[in-house]
Amino acid sequence: MLHLKRQLPYRPTERMNVVSYPIRDIVMEAKREEAKGRKMIYLNIGDPPQYGFPSFRVISDKVKEALEANFNGYAPSEGDEELRNTVSKIEKCGPGDVFAVAGLTEGIDFFFHSFIGFGEKVLLPNPVYPLYLSKAKQFEGECVFYRHDADGQIDIGYLAKKVEGAKAMVIINPNNPLGSVYSEKNLSEAVKLCAEFDVPIFYDGSYDQLILEGKQIDFRKIARGKIPFIYGSSLSKDFSYPGARIGWVAFHGDKWSEVKNAFFLLCNQRLSVNWEYQKAAAAAIVDPSYPGYVSEMRKKLLERRNTFIKMAGKLPLSFPVPKGAFYAFIKIETKRWKKDIEFVRAALKKGVVFVPGSGFGRQEDGVYFRTTFLPEPDIIEKAFSAIKSIL
């Protein structure tokens, strides 16, 4: 008689237990409400085209040109030569220091994969964009959080207590989810601390053109020659084209040779990213019409941010005034809610989709949620009027 061994159910590995993305995870619950006939206002995700922000037209025009020129095969693994040369001139580094990635998301993944080992300490902002938290856990790093003050600036005194022994520090500026913009003084103090303890920085500049208040600060000028750092950006936010999935990272400093080799191997493994969009990115980031385009984008964002401040200011809520990007991280100043997910689910019943604050790291001093202020002013007014009764 043939005896067959009973197979156990297939299960994901333990590593998958730490994979999450709360910004999209909450959408599943929102869709269930939508299926009941409830109209939803989605304030969970930073997707500018979804809210009527046009993508930078040069990108789609150049994609068409690239397709007609037959740039639809495999691109070089590390990135199109034209794009890497263009980025290197902006970054003031060599083309060999630049890698094209499938959105900065992939660059973050490659950084943790190639640089962070078991138990190694990574300094993350609190609150933090969830991808960094997930990746640090996937690659078994130790997450150590630095804090912000009431104005959304890095708390340098607190950072000084945490920086020693760190393998790397992550800075997101403008910050997601706070919407804060770090001052030149604040960044300089953080760089000085990292230099003292030999801690390199991964700098996420995804929103670096979306400064709504204050002057533009170039982190590269602050950090160059003082510490090794990686500067990352993409077409997603500054160019309002998240669907392109094109980003880039630039290595600065002379201590990255092994990490750059690891990046190259990881790039080889995934073959390449969209060649036609890389060609478009190379043109877009130096196109003379871009300053006018992004100026209009900032103007619209400022109007919507001001509407958000007006509406949220009428409610028992507190937050640092967002001065960049298009998010706010909000504390509920009533005792009604003990858990953020319960508040977010109550907001879903009112037709408004937020992200629970715990998705951005543990918040020990209260209940928080994150919102975007990308929608048109009347929609923002409607959303915050709808949640008044549950606060």
C-alpha positions as CSV (number, residue, x, y, z in Angstrom):
1,M,0.0,0.0,0.0
2,L,1.3,3.4,-0.9
3,H,1.5,5.7,2.1
4,L,1.4,9.4,1.4
5,K,2.9,11.8,4.0
6,R,0.3,14.3,5.0
7,Q,1.4,17.8,4.0
8,L,1.2,20.6,6.4
9,P,-0.3,23.9,5.2
10,Y,2.1,26.3,3.6
11,R,3.0,29.1,5.9
12,P,5.0,32.3,5.3
13,T,8.3,32.7,7.0
14,E,8.7,34.4,10.4
15,R,10.2,37.4,8.6
16,M,6.8,38.1,7.1
17,N,5.3,38.7,10.5
18,V,6.9,42.2,10.6
19,V,5.8,43.2,7.1
20,S,3.1,45.8,7.2
21,Y,2.1,49.1,5.5
22,P,-0.7,50.7,7.5
23,I,-1.2,53.5,5.0
24,R,-2.7,51.0,2.6
25,D,-3.7,48.3,5.1
26,I,-6.5,50.6,6.3
27,V,-8.0,50.8,2.8
28,M,-9.3,47.2,3.1
29,E,-11.5,48.3,5.9
30,A,-12.5,51.4,4.0
31,K,-13.6,49.4,1.0
32,R,-15.9,47.3,3.2
33,E,-17.6,50.5,4.3
34,E,-17.8,51.6,0.6
35,A,-19.4,48.3,-0.3
36,K,-22.2,49.2,2.1
37,G,-22.9,52.3,0.0
38,R,-21.0,54.8,2.1
39,K,-19.0,57.4,0.2
40,M,-15.5,57.7,1.5
41,I,-13.0,60.6,1.7
42,Y,-9.5,59.1,1.5
43,L,-7.0,61.1,3.6
44,N,-4.7,58.2,4.1
45,I,-2.3,58.3,1.2
46,G,0.0,60.9,-0.3
47,D,-0.9,60.3,-4.0
48,P,-1.0,63.8,-5.6
49,P,-2.6,62.8,-9.0
50,Q,-5.5,61.2,-7.0
51,Y,-6.4,64.6,-5.7
52,G,-6.1,66.6,-8.9
53,F,-2.4,67.5,-9.0
54,P,-1.2,67.2,-12.6
55,S,2.1,65.3,-13.1
56,F,5.0,67.2,-14.6
57,R,4.0,67.1,-18.3
58,V,7.6,66.7,-19.5
59,I,7.7,63.2,-18.1
60,S,4.9,61.8,-20.2
61,D,6.2,63.6,-23.3
62,K,9.7,62.1,-22.8
63,V,8.3,58.7,-22.1
64,K,6.6,58.7,-25.5
65,E,9.8,59.8,-27.2
66,A,11.8,57.1,-25.4
67,L,9.3,54.4,-26.5
68,E,9.5,55.6,-30.1
69,A,13.2,55.4,-29.8
70,N,12.9,51.8,-28.7
71,F,14.0,52.2,-25.0
72,N,11.7,49.4,-24.0
73,G,14.1,46.6,-23.3
74,Y,16.3,46.0,-20.2
75,A,18.1,49.0,-19.0
76,P,21.5,48.8,-17.4
77,S,21.1,47.3,-14.0
78,E,22.5,50.2,-12.0
79,G,20.5,52.7,-14.1
80,D,20.5,54.6,-17.4
81,E,23.8,56.4,-18.1
82,E,22.1,59.7,-18.9
83,L,20.0,59.7,-15.7
84,R,23.0,58.8,-13.5
85,N,25.2,61.4,-15.1
86,T,22.5,64.1,-14.7
87,V,21.9,63.1,-11.0
88,S,25.7,63.1,-10.4
89,K,26.0,66.7,-11.6
90,I,23.2,67.8,-9.2
91,E,24.6,65.8,-6.3
92,K,28.3,66.7,-7.1
93,C,29.4,63.1,-6.9
94,G,30.5,60.6,-9.6
95,P,28.1,58.7,-11.8
96,G,29.4,55.5,-10.2
97,D,28.0,56.8,-6.9
98,V,24.4,57.0,-8.3
99,F,21.9,54.1,-8.7
100,A,18.5,54.2,-10.2
101,V,15.8,52.4,-8.2
102,A,12.1,51.5,-8.6
103,G,11.0,54.5,-6.5
104,L,12.9,55.5,-3.4
105,T,11.0,52.6,-1.8
106,E,13.5,50.2,-3.5
107,G,16.4,52.3,-2.5
108,I,15.3,52.1,1.2
109,D,15.0,48.3,0.8
110,F,18.4,48.0,-0.7
111,F,20.0,50.2,2.0
112,F,18.7,48.1,4.8
113,H,19.5,44.9,2.9
114,S,23.1,45.9,2.2
115,F,24.0,47.8,5.3
116,I,22.0,46.8,8.4
117,G,22.9,43.6,10.1
118,F,21.4,41.5,12.9
119,G,21.0,43.6,16.1
120,E,22.6,46.7,14.6
121,K,21.2,50.0,15.9
122,V,19.3,52.2,13.4
123,L,18.2,55.7,14.5
124,L,14.7,56.4,13.2
125,P,12.6,59.5,13.7
126,N,9.5,59.1,15.8
127,P,7.0,59.2,14.2
128,V,8.5,57.5,11.2
129,Y,7.3,56.6,7.7
130,P,6.3,53.0,8.2
131,L,8.5,51.5,5.5
132,Y,11.6,52.3,7.5
133,L,10.2,50.6,10.5
134,S,9.2,47.5,8.5
135,K,12.5,47.2,6.7
136,A,14.6,47.6,9.9
137,K,12.6,44.8,11.5
138,Q,12.8,42.6,8.4
139,F,16.6,42.8,8.4
140,E,16.7,42.3,12.1
141,G,18.1,45.7,13.1
142,E,17.4,47.3,16.4
143,C,15.1,50.4,16.0
144,V,16.1,53.3,18.2
145,F,13.9,56.4,18.0
146,Y,14.8,60.0,18.2
147,R,12.2,62.6,19.2
148,H,10.9,65.9,17.9
149,D,10.1,69.1,19.8
150,A,6.7,70.9,19.8
151,D,7.7,72.6,16.5
152,G,8.6,69.4,14.8
153,Q,12.4,69.9,14.9
154,I,14.8,67.1,15.9
155,D,15.3,67.1,19.7
156,I,19.1,67.4,19.6
157,G,19.5,66.9,23.4
158,Y,17.5,63.6,23.2
159,L,19.4,62.5,20.0
160,A,22.7,63.0,21.9
161,K,21.6,60.3,24.3
162,K,20.8,57.8,21.6
163,V,23.4,58.3,18.8
164,E,26.4,56.4,20.2
165,G,26.8,53.0,18.7
166,A,24.3,53.5,15.9
167,K,25.0,52.0,12.5
168,A,23.1,54.7,10.7
169,M,20.6,57.5,11.2
170,V,17.6,58.1,8.9
171,I,16.4,61.7,8.3
172,I,13.3,62.5,6.3
173,N,13.0,66.1,5.4
174,P,10.4,67.5,4.9
175,N,9.2,64.9,7.4
176,N,6.5,62.3,6.7
177,P,4.3,62.1,8.7
178,L,4.8,65.4,10.6
179,G,5.0,67.7,7.7
180,S,7.8,69.5,9.6
181,V,10.8,71.1,7.8
182,Y,14.1,71.0,9.7
183,S,16.0,74.2,9.9
184,E,19.6,74.6,8.8
185,K,20.7,74.9,12.4
186,N,18.8,71.8,13.4
187,L,20.3,69.7,10.6
188,S,23.8,71.1,11.2
189,E,23.6,70.0,14.9
190,A,22.4,66.6,13.9
191,V,25.3,66.2,11.4
192,K,27.8,67.4,14.0
193,L,26.6,64.7,16.5
194,C,26.7,62.0,13.8
195,A,30.2,63.1,12.8
196,E,31.3,62.9,16.4
197,F,30.1,59.3,16.7
198,D,30.9,58.2,13.1
199,V,27.2,57.6,12.2
200,P,26.4,57.9,8.5
201,I,23.0,59.3,7.4
202,F,20.4,58.0,5.0
203,Y,18.7,61.2,3.9
204,D,15.2,60.9,2.4
205,G,14.6,64.0,0.2
206,S,11.4,62.7,-1.4
207,Y,9.6,66.1,-0.6
208,D,12.6,68.4,-0.8
209,Q,11.0,70.7,-3.3
210,L,7.7,71.0,-1.4
211,I,8.7,73.6,1.2
212,L,5.6,75.6,2.0
213,E,7.2,77.9,4.6
214,G,10.8,79.0,5.1
215,K,13.7,78.8,2.8
216,Q,15.1,75.8,0.9
217,I,17.9,74.1,2.8
218,D,20.4,71.9,0.9
219,F,21.4,69.1,3.2
220,R,24.2,68.1,0.9
221,K,26.0,71.4,1.5
222,I,25.6,71.0,5.3
223,A,26.9,67.4,5.4
224,R,29.4,67.2,2.5
225,G,32.9,66.6,3.8
226,K,31.7,66.0,7.4
227,I,30.0,62.6,7.3
228,P,29.3,59.9,4.8
229,F,25.6,60.1,3.7
230,I,23.2,58.8,1.0
231,Y,20.7,61.2,-0.6
232,G,17.6,59.7,-2.1
233,S,14.8,61.2,-4.1
234,S,12.3,60.2,-6.9
235,L,9.6,61.4,-9.3
236,S,6.8,60.4,-7.0
237,K,6.1,63.5,-4.9
238,D,8.1,66.5,-6.2
239,F,7.0,65.7,-9.7
240,S,3.6,64.3,-8.8
241,Y,4.3,61.0,-10.7
242,P,4.3,58.2,-8.1
243,G,3.2,55.6,-10.8
244,A,6.5,56.0,-12.7
245,R,8.3,54.1,-9.9
246,I,11.6,55.8,-10.6
247,G,13.9,57.0,-7.9
248,W,17.6,57.4,-7.3
249,V,20.2,57.3,-4.5
250,A,23.5,59.1,-4.5
251,F,26.4,58.0,-2.2
252,H,28.5,60.8,-0.7
253,G,31.8,60.1,1.1
254,D,34.6,57.6,0.8
255,K,33.4,54.8,3.0
256,W,30.7,53.3,0.9
257,S,32.6,50.9,-1.5
258,E,31.3,47.7,-0.1
259,V,27.7,49.0,0.2
260,K,27.8,50.3,-3.4
261,N,29.0,46.9,-4.5
262,A,26.1,45.3,-2.6
263,F,23.7,47.8,-4.3
264,F,25.1,46.8,-7.7
265,L,24.5,43.1,-7.0
266,L,20.9,43.9,-5.8
267,C,20.3,45.9,-8.9
268,N,21.6,43.0,-11.1
269,Q,19.3,40.6,-9.3
270,R,16.2,42.7,-10.1
271,L,17.5,43.2,-13.7
272,S,16.4,46.9,-14.2
273,V,13.7,49.5,-13.8
274,N,11.6,51.1,-16.5
275,W,14.1,52.5,-19.1
276,E,11.6,54.9,-20.7
277,Y,10.8,56.5,-17.3
278,Q,14.5,56.8,-16.5
279,K,15.0,58.7,-19.8
280,A,12.0,60.9,-18.8
281,A,13.5,61.5,-15.3
282,A,16.9,62.5,-16.8
283,A,15.1,65.3,-18.8
284,A,12.6,66.3,-16.1
285,I,14.9,67.0,-13.3
286,V,16.8,69.6,-15.3
287,D,13.9,71.0,-17.4
288,P,13.8,74.8,-17.3
289,S,10.0,74.8,-16.8
290,Y,10.1,72.7,-13.6
291,P,10.5,75.7,-11.2
292,G,7.3,77.2,-12.5
293,Y,5.5,73.8,-12.2
294,V,6.6,73.1,-8.7
295,S,5.8,76.7,-7.6
296,E,2.2,76.2,-8.7
297,M,2.1,72.9,-6.8
298,R,3.3,74.6,-3.7
299,K,0.7,77.4,-4.1
300,K,-2.1,74.9,-4.2
301,L,-0.7,72.9,-1.3
302,L,-0.4,76.0,0.8
303,E,-4.1,76.9,0.2
304,R,-5.2,73.4,1.2
305,R,-2.9,73.3,4.2
306,N,-4.4,76.6,5.4
307,T,-7.9,75.1,5.0
308,F,-6.8,72.1,7.0
309,I,-5.4,74.3,9.8
310,K,-8.6,76.3,10.0
311,M,-10.8,73.2,10.2
312,A,-8.6,71.1,12.5
313,G,-8.0,74.2,14.7
314,K,-11.8,74.2,15.6
315,L,-11.5,70.7,17.0
316,P,-9.8,69.3,20.1
317,L,-6.7,68.4,18.1
318,S,-3.0,69.4,18.3
319,F,-0.2,69.1,15.8
320,P,3.0,70.9,14.6
321,V,2.0,73.2,11.8
322,P,3.0,71.4,8.6
323,K,5.6,73.5,6.7
324,G,6.4,71.0,4.0
325,A,5.1,68.0,2.1
326,F,1.4,67.4,2.5
327,Y,0.8,65.6,5.8
328,A,-0.1,66.3,9.4
329,F,0.4,64.1,12.5
330,I,-2.4,64.8,14.9
331,K,-2.9,64.2,18.6
332,I,-6.5,63.8,19.9
333,E,-6.8,66.1,23.0
334,T,-9.9,64.4,24.4
335,K,-10.1,61.3,26.7
336,R,-12.7,59.6,24.7
337,W,-10.3,57.4,22.7
338,K,-7.8,55.0,24.2
339,K,-6.7,53.3,21.0
340,D,-6.0,55.0,17.7
341,I,-7.4,52.2,15.6
342,E,-10.8,52.6,17.4
343,F,-10.9,56.3,16.5
344,V,-9.9,55.5,12.9
345,R,-12.6,52.9,12.6
346,A,-15.1,55.4,14.0
347,A,-14.0,57.9,11.4
348,L,-14.6,55.3,8.7
349,K,-18.2,55.1,9.8
350,K,-18.3,58.8,9.1
351,G,-16.8,58.3,5.7
352,V,-13.3,59.6,6.4
353,V,-10.1,57.5,6.0
354,F,-7.2,58.3,8.3
355,V,-4.1,56.2,9.3
356,P,-3.7,55.2,12.9
357,G,-0.7,57.0,14.5
358,S,0.8,53.7,15.9
359,G,1.5,52.7,12.3
360,F,4.3,55.3,12.4
361,G,5.8,54.0,15.6
362,R,4.7,53.7,19.2
363,Q,3.3,56.9,20.5
364,E,3.4,56.9,24.3
365,D,1.9,60.3,25.1
366,G,-1.5,59.9,23.6
367,V,-3.7,58.9,20.6
368,Y,-2.6,60.1,17.2
369,F,-3.6,59.8,13.5
370,R,-2.1,60.9,10.3
371,T,-3.9,62.8,7.5
372,T,-3.0,64.3,4.2
373,F,-4.3,67.7,3.2
374,L,-4.0,67.1,-0.6
375,P,-7.8,67.2,-1.4
376,E,-9.5,70.4,-2.5
377,P,-10.5,72.8,0.3
378,D,-14.2,71.9,0.3
379,I,-13.4,68.2,0.7
380,I,-11.1,69.0,3.6
381,E,-13.8,71.0,5.2
382,K,-16.3,68.2,4.7
383,A,-14.0,65.6,6.2
384,F,-13.2,67.5,9.4
385,S,-16.8,68.6,9.9
386,A,-17.7,64.9,9.6
387,I,-15.5,63.8,12.5
388,K,-16.5,66.5,14.9
389,S,-19.1,64.4,16.5
390,I,-16.8,61.5,17.4
391,L,-14.2,63.7,19.1
